[in-house]
Amino acid sequence: MPELKLAKLPDRTPVKIQISVPPELNKSLQNYAHLYKQAYGQEESIVELIPFMLQEFLSGDREFKRAAKK
């Protein structure tokens, strides 16, 4: 079973989001969603995963954290 950086998503109220992404990124997001299903046995849509992926990215960005404190 793959160990993904993104933990299993918590229970939540769905949030609708609409973005446009390049085809290469869309394919990568589809692949990630597939690996997520393999890791946790639960299918999640790309739309559901993106906010948590962004949150994980921002929480790991040291420069962003420093700037946010100012």
C-alpha atoms as a printed R data frame, in Angstrom:
   type eleno elety resid chain resno       x      y       z
1  ATOM     1    CA   MET     A     1   0.000  0.000   0.000
2  ATOM     2    CA   PRO     A     2   1.510  3.395  -0.954
3  ATOM     3    CA   GLU     A     3   2.287  5.876   1.814
4  ATOM     4    CA   LEU     A     4   1.121  9.256   0.569
5  ATOM     5    CA   LYS     A     5   2.103 12.616   2.040
6  ATOM     6    CA   LEU     A     6  -1.588 13.563   2.169
7  ATOM     7    CA   ALA     A     7  -3.327 11.776   5.047
8  ATOM     8    CA   LYS     A     8  -6.808 10.298   4.673
9  ATOM     9    CA   LEU     A     9  -9.295 13.159   4.404
10 ATOM    10    CA   PRO     A    10 -11.437 13.919   7.475
11 ATOM    11    CA   ASP     A    11 -15.223 13.990   7.383
12 ATOM    12    CA   ARG     A    12 -16.275 17.307   5.896
13 ATOM    13    CA   THR     A    13 -18.982 19.300   4.197
14 ATOM    14    CA   PRO     A    14 -18.320 19.271   0.431
15 ATOM    15    CA   VAL     A    15 -17.070 22.520  -1.058
16 ATOM    16    CA   LYS     A    16 -17.519 23.222  -4.737
17 ATOM    17    CA   ILE     A    17 -14.481 24.567  -6.589
18 ATOM    18    CA   GLN     A    18 -13.930 25.289 -10.245
19 ATOM    19    CA   ILE     A    19 -10.464 25.765 -11.755
20 ATOM    20    CA   SER     A    20  -8.803 25.259 -15.112
21 ATOM    21    CA   VAL     A    21  -5.589 23.247 -15.215
22 ATOM    22    CA   PRO     A    22  -3.267 22.160 -18.007
23 ATOM    23    CA   PRO     A    23  -3.812 18.620 -19.353
24 ATOM    24    CA   GLU     A    24  -0.557 17.375 -17.761
25 ATOM    25    CA   LEU     A    25  -1.643 18.531 -14.310
26 ATOM    26    CA   ASN     A    26  -5.080 16.990 -14.786
27 ATOM    27    CA   LYS     A    27  -3.454 13.637 -15.580
28 ATOM    28    CA   SER     A    28  -1.236 13.919 -12.487
29 ATOM    29    CA   LEU     A    29  -4.257 14.730 -10.321
30 ATOM    30    CA   GLN     A    30  -6.120 11.720 -11.730
31 ATOM    31    CA   ASN     A    31  -3.110  9.523 -10.962
32 ATOM    32    CA   TYR     A    32  -2.922 10.894  -7.413
33 ATOM    33    CA   ALA     A    33  -6.634 10.236  -6.859
34 ATOM    34    CA   HIS     A    34  -6.072  6.662  -8.047
35 ATOM    35    CA   LEU     A    35  -3.166  6.191  -5.611
36 ATOM    36    CA   TYR     A    36  -5.265  7.724  -2.832
37 ATOM    37    CA   LYS     A    37  -7.948  5.096  -3.463
38 ATOM    38    CA   GLN     A    38  -5.315  2.345  -3.355
39 ATOM    39    CA   ALA     A    39  -3.851  3.701  -0.120
40 ATOM    40    CA   TYR     A    40  -7.112  4.267   1.766
41 ATOM    41    CA   GLY     A    41  -9.689  2.093  -0.009
42 ATOM    42    CA   GLN     A    42 -11.951  5.087  -0.533
43 ATOM    43    CA   GLU     A    43 -12.426  6.939  -3.792
44 ATOM    44    CA   GLU     A    44 -12.222 10.732  -3.587
45 ATOM    45    CA   SER     A    45 -12.740 13.085  -6.498
46 ATOM    46    CA   ILE     A    46  -9.991 15.425  -7.590
47 ATOM    47    CA   VAL     A    47 -12.225 18.341  -6.558
48 ATOM    48    CA   GLU     A    48 -12.369 16.942  -3.009
49 ATOM    49    CA   LEU     A    49  -8.611 16.329  -2.843
50 ATOM    50    CA   ILE     A    50  -7.377 19.679  -4.203
51 ATOM    51    CA   PRO     A    51  -8.200 21.857  -1.139
52 ATOM    52    CA   PHE     A    52  -6.384 19.436   1.148
53 ATOM    53    CA   MET     A    53  -3.440 19.185  -1.232
54 ATOM    54    CA   LEU     A    54  -3.189 22.983  -1.289
55 ATOM    55    CA   GLN     A    55  -3.463 23.148   2.494
56 ATOM    56    CA   GLU     A    56  -0.669 20.569   2.837
57 ATOM    57    CA   PHE     A    57   1.484 22.487   0.374
58 ATOM    58    CA   LEU     A    58   0.991 25.816   2.158
59 ATOM    59    CA   SER     A    59   1.592 24.351   5.606
60 ATOM    60    CA   GLY     A    60   4.929 22.961   4.381
61 ATOM    61    CA   ASP     A    61   6.117 26.205   2.776
62 ATOM    62    CA   ARG     A    62   8.488 27.846   5.289
63 ATOM    63    CA   GLU     A    63   8.703 31.156   3.438
64 ATOM    64    CA   PHE     A    64   4.930 31.406   3.265
65 ATOM    65    CA   LYS     A    65   4.676 30.739   7.009
66 ATOM    66    CA   ARG     A    66   7.277 33.423   7.749
67 ATOM    67    CA   ALA     A    67   5.499 35.951   5.539
68 ATOM    68    CA   ALA     A    68   2.111 35.099   7.053
69 ATOM    69    CA   LYS     A    69   3.439 35.850  10.553
70 ATOM    70    CA   LYS     A    70   4.426 39.406   9.549
